[in-house]
Amino acid sequence: MQIEAAFDRAYFEARMERNRQLAAQSSDPTIRDLHLEYVRLYEQLMEAPQPA
């Protein structure tokens, strides 16, 4: 997936933060793990090499 604009990066950063918050609030370990998995996914997408 290509991140083509600053808006896209801001979107991923906002989603990562929101999923961190939801994971912290969750009392269900399965739901918490799902939110943390989304955080890991967004981190990987943001770290992917971008074309010049």
TIDREN-410753 format. One line per 10 residues: number of its first residue (from 0); for each residue x, y, z of N, C-alpha, C. Coordinates in steps of 0.02 Angstrom, whole numbers, plus 32768, in hexadecimal, padded with zeros to 4 digits. Layout:
REM residues N
NUM	X Y Z X Y Z X Y Z  ...
//
This chain:
REM residues 52
0	802A 7FC5 8000 8000 8000 8000 802C 803E 8000  801A 806E 7FD8 8041 80AB 7FD4 801E 80E3 7FFA  8045 8106 8023 802C 8141 8046 8041 817D 801C  8011 819F 7FFE 8021 81D2 7FCD 801B 821A 7FE6  8000 8225 8021 7FF7 8269 8039 8000 826B 8085  800E 82A7 809E 8014 82B0 80E6 7FD3 829D 8109  7F9B 82AA 80E8 7F5A 8298 8105 7F57 824D 8113  7F71 8225 80E6 7F70 81DC 80F0 7F99 81C9 812D  7FD3 81E6 8135 7FFD 81D7 816E 7FDA 81ED 81AF  7FBC 8227 81AE 7F98 8240 81E8 7F5E 8211 81F9
10	7F3D 81F7 81C6 7F06 81C8 81D1 7F20 818A 81F7  7F57 816E 81DE 7F73 8132 81FE 7F89 8141 8245  7FA8 817B 8250 7FBE 818D 8294 7F82 8193 82C3  7F4C 81B2 82AA 7F10 81B9 82D3 7EF1 8175 82E3  7EEF 8148 82B2 7ED3 8106 82BC 7EFE 80DE 82ED  7F40 80E5 82E8 7F6C 80C2 8318 7F5D 80D9 835F  7F59 811A 8368 7F4D 8135 83AB 7F09 811F 83C5  7ED6 8121 839B 7E93 810C 83B0 7E93 80C2 83C4  7EB4 8098 839E 7EB6 8051 83AF 7EDE 8044 83EF  7F11 806C 83FB 7F36 8066 843B 7F07 8077 8475
20	7EE0 80AC 846D 7EB1 80C0 84A1 7E7D 8089 84AD  7E61 806F 8477 7E2F 803A 847D 7E4C 7FFC 849D  7E89 7FEB 848D 7EA9 7FB1 84AC 7EB1 7FBB 84F7  7EC5 7FF8 850A 7ECF 8007 8551 7E8C 8004 8577  7E56 8016 8556 7E14 8017 8577 7DF2 7FD3 8578  7E08 7FA5 854F 7DE5 7F65 8548 7DF4 7F37 8583  7DBF 7F19 859D 7DC7 7EE8 85D2 7DCB 7EA1 85B6  7DBB 7E9A 8576 7DBC 7E58 8555 7E00 7E50 8532  7E28 7E1F 8547 7E6B 7E16 852A 7E6A 7E0A 84DF  7E36 7DEA 84C5 7E32 7DDD 847E 7E29 7E1E 8457
30	7DFC 7E48 846F 7DF0 7E89 844F 7E2E 7EB4 8455  7E4F 7EB3 848F 7E8C 7EDA 8498 7EC1 7EC4 8466  7EC9 7E83 845C 7EFA 7E6A 842C 7EE9 7E7F 83E5  7EA9 7E81 83D4 7E95 7E97 8391 7EA8 7EE0 8386  7E9C 7F0A 83B7 7EAE 7F51 83B1 7EFA 7F58 83AA  7F1F 7F32 83D0 7F68 7F36 83CC 7F82 7F1C 8389  7F5E 7EEC 836D 7F71 7ED3 832A 7F67 7F09 82F6  7F31 7F30 82FC 7F28 7F68 82CE 7F60 7F9B 82D6  7F76 7FA7 8313 7FAE 7FD5 831F 7FEC 7FBC 82F9  7FFA 7F7C 82FF 8034 7F5F 82DD 802D 7F65 8291
40	7FF1 7F5A 8278 7FE5 7F5F 8230 7FF2 7FA7 8218  7FD6 7FD8 823B 7FE0 801E 8227 802A 8030 822A  804E 8017 825D 8096 8025 8261 80BA 8009 8225  80A9 7FCC 8211 80CA 7FAE 81D7 80BA 7FD4 8197  807D 7FEA 818F 806A 8010 8153 8091 8052 8150  809A 8072 8189 80BD 80B2 8189 8109 80A9 817F  8123 806F 8190 816B 8063 8188 817C 8049 8142  814B 8036 811C 8157 801A 80D9 817B 804E 80AE  81AC 8038 8087 81D0 8067 805C 81A2 8089 802B  81AC 80C9 8021 8183 80F1 7FF4 81AA 80FF 7FB4
50	8189 80FE 7F7B 81AC 810F 7F3C 81C2 8158 7F3D  81FA 8164 7F1B 8216 81A9 7F1A 81EE 81D6 7EED
//
